[in-house]
Amino acid sequence: MTDMLLSFQELCTFLKADEAVVLSLIESGVLPPPLNIGDRLIRWVESDLARWMQMGCPKFPPPTPEELALIRTKHLEEKRHTLTGKNRNTLTPSRP
């Protein structure tokens, strides 16, 4: 069985909460920490979230200010690329 990795938007959908609420949960250390994938992506493991919910949503140590800034930056960058329709997995032909 493959474990799903959830983007910030998918995390919001999974939790049935808006972005501000989810960011608040992240800031306070309520949610399990995300995985950092490369320089640009953060993802939450769906099974970790399900297990966290089954355990009654225990609190985690809150992220450091640096970790929180990184989460916000990666989320905003991904959101910006989604809104502009840019796909980083697509090769763009170079111009002469």
N, C-alpha and C positions, 0 to 999 in steps of 0.2 A: 504494500500500500504506500502510495506517495503522499508525503505530507505537504499540504498547501502552504505557500508563503503568501501572506497578505500584505498588500500595499497599505498606505495610510487610509486611502479612500475605502478600500475593502475592509479595513479594520473598523472604520466608522459604520459601515453597513453591517458587519458582523455584530457589533455592539448595539446597533440601532441608536446611534448617538451622532450629534453633529460634531464638526471639527473642533469647535471651542471646548466642548465637553471632553472629547478624547484628549486634546492637548492638556487640559486640566488634570485628567487622570494620569497622563504620562508625567507631568510635572510633580505630582504628589507621590509618585511611586506606586500607584495603585495597580497599574498594568505590568505584566511581565515585560522585561526589556526586549527591544527589537534586536534583530541580527543586522549588523552592518555588512553590506555586500558591496565590496569595492568602494570607490570614492563617492558614488552618487546614489546608491540605493539603501533603503532600510526596509526590512520586512519583519512581520510578526508571524510566528509559526502557529498555524491554526490549532494543532493538537495541544500546544502549550496553553493557548487561550481557553480551549475547552476544559483542560485539566484544571486550570486556574479557577474557572467558573464552578466546576464540580467541587473544588476545595473551599468554596465560599468566598472567593475573591480576596485571598490574603494579600496584605500589602508587601511590596518589595522596597528595598532601599531606593529612595528617589535618585534620579540621575543627577550627576554633577552639572553645574552651569555649562560646562564645555560640552558634555554629552547632550544636554537639552538643546543647546544652540545647533549642534550637528544634526539632531533629529529634525528641528525646525527648518534648517537650511536645505536638507535633502528633500523633505516633504514639499517645500515651496518650489524647489527646482523641478521636481517631478511633476508637480501640479502645473507649473508654467509650460513645461514641454507638452503635457497632455492637452492643455488649452490651445496651444499653437499648432497642434497636430504634428509635432516633430517626433520622430521615432529614432532613438539613438542606435537601434539595432539595424538600421538600414544604411547601406553604404551610399554615399553621395558621390557622383562622378566629379572628379577634379576638373577644374577649368584650366585651359592652356594659358 
